[in-house]
Amino acid sequence: MVTIGIDLVLLDLGSIALSWHGLFLAAGVLVVYAIAVREGTRQGFSHRSLSELALWMIFLGFGGARLLSVLEAWPVYAADPVRILAVPEGGLTVTGAILGGLVAALIYARRRQLDGWRLLDVLALAVPAGCTVGRVGCTSNSGMAPAVSSSTAGKVESRSCPVSGSSNSWPSA
């Protein structure tokens, strides 16, 4: 078995803490942006349009990531709705982030009268690379709920979920 026992906090500055998870998620966003700008300008989109789109995608992506996470564990959050706002306790999904980002891209393309299909082609190259980087952060934060394994290559989690107190990282309903 492989045991992951790293400290979740990379840098603690008192009231502000930078986690490995946050670092890799931010790095994933930067990877998406860098690839999208490179490929998008090659495809004829302006740097400014791609930068504006990035902001839309970050905000709607974060909203989608949180929304889907809350919906997946609705009984937990319905019992204590204030926890919906407690993002630092956990609860973002990559699927929700991708869906939120997709909605942002389609809205942005329509409002700016851009070729949405070509824009999606650009994002199809960029998003998987960013997700790959971000998943490293999810792994460091126990963000991928493991199944029990008897394999010598299995993963052992040494932390519990702050939302449910269970041994996996997602709230149990």
Helices and strands as residue ranges (DSSP letters): E 2-4, E 9-12, E 17-19, H 20-42, H 47-72, H 74-79, G 81-85, G 87-89, H 94-111, H 116-140, E 155-157
